[in-house]
Amino acid sequence: MSANFQSQTPALNGIYSGLFTAAENIYAHLKKGSGLHIVETSNDSGDAQIGLDVIADEAFFDSLKDDPNVRYVVSEERPGLSKISDGDYSIALDPLDGSKSALIGIPSGAIFGIFKSAETDVDFHGGNIVSGGFFVFGMNLEVYFADGDKVFKGLFDQATSQWTILPITAPLPISNVWSINGANMTVWDDWLQDHYAALSDATNGQTPINIRWFASMVSDIKRLVLQGGMFAYPRANRKGYEKGHLRLVYEAIPMSFLIHAMGGASSNGQQSLLKTPVKTLHEKTPVFIGEADKIAALHKAQE
């Protein structure tokens, strides 16, 4: 049974219902162990797939394909814009974020963004997003999302097949935690290496930052929502990571929208991810999302 969530924008009610229905179906497959194996294909972002990537993509598409308010569905697993109708809203998806982590038991999930008036690739920018968030496929099926300027969390009761969705009214918490892969430090830009080293220095009496890293964006952002801190996936001076690794349209922008709604901020290292122009659906970007003062300090470190 999908959640009966009432959006600030009535046209989105059916879209939310479709998203929640798809998440329930994917979670049911995951609990059975379906699709937890590497397949011979890769997606249109160039990443190797597991079977559940394909299952998840099809689940979302099937649950949204009959909604007259959905114009396009955009997915990490699809090459371009999949036309649904002439509706006013388009959905951008990472149908199974952290799929490789799922193979070893780290919670995976799905990221979604709902965009208005998106007709071409360049329209999927932060100025057009009206909802963004993520599902977590872990010990429980959960959701965290922003519907306009209001933030919500939800928990699926597997015994009753009912969702409990509650508002999050508190601002983003504060903590001395960074979620970042410190193993790549030597190939970061010099300014970031220096900033990271200064924050990690315990010799001057300050409390050094704590590093926590799931390598699953949904799990790391869940920590950010619940505990505060910073999530970072910067560019690196190594092949394939020159522009970062995460995708702007269906990973960085939806997650930034949620954290901004909680009073946080985001950056690609130069400007807010919600103000970053979009060129192509699958383009990569450096990502910094977290407490506003930590993003401000990041920018100051480059002066």
C-alpha positions, 0 to 999 in steps of 0.5 A: 500500500503506497503512502497517502501523503498530501503535498503542498502541490496537489498535482504531486500527490499521485507522483508521491504515491508512485514513488512510495509504491516503487520503493516498497516493491524494490525493498521487497526484492532486496529482502528476498535477495533478488538482484544482488549480483553483478550483471554484464551490463552498465548503465548510461552513466558508465557504471557497472550494474547489479541486477537490482539496479535494473529491477529498481529502475523498472519499478519506478518507471512502471509506477509513474508511467500512467500519471498524467502529471508526469512529463518525463522520467530521467534515470541513471539507468536510462540514456535520456528523457523518457516521455510519459505525458504532457504533465507539468512535472518531471522526475529525476531518479537514482533508482538504486544508490549505493548498489555495490554497498548493498552487496556487502550489507551497507544500506542502499536506497533511491534518490528522487527529485521532482522538477517543474517545467523541464523540457530539455536537459538544461531545465533540470536545474536547482531553480526548477526543483520542487521536491527532493529526497531519498529512500533508505533500504536498510533494517527498515524502509525509510524516506526523507524528503522536502516537499517545497520548504517543508521536510518530512521523514517516513517509516514503512511498517512491514506488518501493516504495509502502512507508512507513518510520515511525520514532519521534521521541524528542527533545523539541521543538527550540528556536529563535528563530522565529515563524511568523506573518503579520506583515502583520496586526500593526496589527489584532491585540490591543494586548497582542500588538502590544506583545509582538511588537514587544518580541520584534522589537526589536534596539536593546537588544542582544537577538536579534530573532525571525525570522519565517517564514510559509508560509500553509500550517499543515502546512508551518509546523507541520512547521517547528515539529516539526523546528526549534522556535519558535512557530506563531501565527494570532491573532484580528484586529480585522477582519471574519471574523477576530474569533475567529481563522481556524483551526478548533478541532476539526480543525486546532487541537486535533490539531496541539496534541495532537502538539506537547504530546506533544513537550513543547510547549504551546498556547493560544487566548490565554487557555488551552490549546487542549486545554482549550478547550470545543468548541461547534460542529464548525466554530468558529474559534479563535485559535491559538498552538502552540509551545515551552512557554516561549514560550506562557508568555511569551505569557500573561505579556504579558497581565498 
